[in-house]
Amino acid sequence: MKKLLFIALMAMFVGCAPKPEKVAQNLIKEYLQKTLDDPSSYEAVEFGQLDTIKHLWVDYAAELQEQIEAQENIIELYQESIKTYQGYIADYKKMAYIDTRRFIADLEKEIEGDKKSITEHSAQLDSLKVEISKEAEWEEFKGLKMTHSFRSVTPLGKMLLKLEFKFDKALTTVESAELTE
């Protein structure tokens, strides 16, 4: 009998807990009451679905892939530059001019600088490849969002507005509100 009473009480408490959609709608209404020019003119039209906001690592991975390709292109350019400089050195070594030795020394300095740049860009490339290989957190929960259409008097007159509201993870506050259309 006690178990049955306990189950009935638990069902009542669980059933009475406010639904997240209702909590979000109430947060939106409270937010608008505080921020509208004429809160008494507020008229709800439509609430959208409560949705999650996630930081998509897929987008981040695509960005990293672009950076990897850019680093590979930079390294390739430096390698081509080194080959060109080495070709110049080979050509100029055949000449016995004093200025040629100075030019060869300058080219060798350029080659060393390019090799150093290749090393730096290779290190950046390696760290990007390590970053992109991480698969532990492909999606990270950031919070919740909901759209809401409503009518209200603004300095421009009565208008139909549609805003996207973003909430914190715990669904306790509106973090931002932005026009969507």
C-alpha positions in Angstrom: 0.0 0.0 0.0 2.8 2.4 0.9 4.5 1.6 -2.5 1.3 2.4 -4.3 0.9 5.7 -2.5 4.6 6.6 -3.2 4.2 5.8 -6.9 1.0 7.9 -7.1 2.7 10.8 -5.4 5.7 10.6 -7.7 3.5 10.5 -10.7 1.7 13.5 -9.5 4.9 15.5 -8.9 6.4 14.4 -12.3 3.1 15.2 -14.1 3.0 18.6 -12.4 6.5 19.7 -13.4 6.3 22.5 -16.0 7.2 21.4 -19.5 10.3 23.0 -20.9 8.3 24.6 -23.8 6.1 26.4 -21.2 9.1 27.5 -19.2 10.7 29.0 -22.3 7.4 30.7 -23.3 7.1 32.2 -19.8 10.7 33.4 -19.9 10.0 35.0 -23.3 6.9 36.8 -22.0 8.8 38.0 -18.9 11.6 39.2 -21.0 9.3 41.1 -23.4 7.4 42.7 -20.4 10.7 44.1 -19.3 12.0 45.2 -22.7 9.1 46.3 -24.9 8.4 50.0 -25.4 4.7 49.4 -24.6 4.4 46.0 -22.8 0.6 46.4 -22.5 0.3 46.2 -26.3 2.0 42.8 -26.5 0.0 40.2 -28.3 1.4 36.7 -28.8 1.0 35.2 -32.3 3.0 32.1 -32.4 5.7 30.2 -30.4 8.1 28.0 -32.3 9.6 24.7 -31.1 12.1 24.7 -28.3 15.4 23.6 -29.9 18.9 22.9 -28.8 21.9 25.1 -29.6 25.0 23.1 -30.3 28.4 24.0 -31.3 28.9 21.7 -34.3 32.3 20.3 -34.5 31.5 19.4 -38.1 31.6 23.1 -39.0 34.8 23.5 -37.0 36.3 20.4 -38.7 35.5 22.0 -42.1 37.2 25.2 -41.0 40.2 23.3 -39.8 40.4 21.4 -43.0 40.5 24.7 -44.9 43.3 25.8 -42.7 45.2 22.6 -43.3 44.9 23.0 -47.0 46.1 26.6 -46.7 49.1 25.5 -44.7 49.9 22.8 -47.2 49.7 25.4 -50.0 52.1 27.7 -48.2 54.5 24.9 -47.6 54.4 23.9 -51.3 55.1 27.6 -52.3 58.1 27.7 -50.0 59.4 24.4 -51.4 59.0 25.8 -55.0 60.8 28.9 -53.9 63.7 26.9 -52.6 63.9 25.0 -55.9 64.0 28.2 -57.8 66.7 29.7 -55.6 68.7 26.5 -55.9 68.4 26.8 -59.6 69.6 30.4 -59.5 72.6 29.3 -57.3 73.5 26.6 -59.8 73.4 29.1 -62.7 75.3 31.8 -60.8 78.0 29.4 -59.6 79.0 28.9 -63.2 79.8 32.7 -63.3 82.9 34.0 -61.7 81.7 37.5 -60.8 82.2 38.8 -57.3 78.6 40.1 -57.2 77.5 36.6 -57.9 78.9 35.2 -54.6 77.0 37.9 -52.7 73.8 37.0 -54.6 74.3 33.3 -53.9 74.8 34.1 -50.2 71.6 36.1 -50.2 69.7 33.3 -52.0 71.1 30.8 -49.4 69.8 33.0 -46.6 66.4 33.1 -48.4 66.5 29.3 -48.6 67.2 29.0 -44.8 64.4 31.4 -44.1 62.0 29.4 -46.3 63.1 26.2 -44.6 62.4 27.8 -41.2 58.9 28.9 -42.5 58.2 25.3 -43.7 59.1 24.0 -40.3 56.8 26.5 -38.6 53.9 25.9 -41.0 54.5 22.1 -40.7 54.1 22.4 -36.9 50.9 24.4 -37.4 49.7 21.8 -39.9 50.4 19.0 -37.5 48.5 20.7 -34.6 45.6 21.2 -37.0 45.6 17.6 -38.0 45.6 16.5 -34.3 42.8 18.9 -33.6 40.7 17.6 -36.4 41.3 14.0 -35.4 39.6 14.6 -32.0 36.2 12.9 -32.2 35.3 13.0 -28.5 33.1 16.1 -28.7 31.6 16.5 -32.2 28.6 18.3 -30.7 28.7 20.3 -27.6 25.4 21.5 -26.0 25.4 25.3 -25.6 21.8 26.1 -24.6 18.3 26.3 -26.0 16.4 28.5 -28.5 12.9 29.3 -29.5 11.3 31.7 -32.0 8.3 33.8 -31.2 6.1 36.0 -33.3 4.1 38.7 -31.7 2.5 42.1 -32.2 3.5 45.1 -30.3 3.5 48.9 -30.5 7.0 50.2 -31.3 8.2 53.7 -32.0 7.3 52.9 -35.7 3.7 51.9 -34.8 2.1 48.5 -34.2 4.3 45.8 -35.8 4.4 42.1 -36.2 7.8 40.9 -35.0 9.6 37.6 -35.0 12.5 37.1 -32.7 14.7 34.2 -31.9 15.3 33.8 -28.1 18.4 32.0 -26.8 18.3 30.6 -23.3 21.0 29.3 -21.0 21.6 25.6 -20.6 19.4 25.3 -17.5 16.5 27.2 -19.1 16.4 29.9 -16.4 17.2 33.1 -18.3 16.9 34.6 -21.8 20.5 35.3 -22.9 19.7 37.1 -26.2 16.9 38.0 -28.5 17.4 38.7 -32.2 15.1 39.6 -35.1 14.8 36.7 -37.5 12.8 38.3 -40.3 
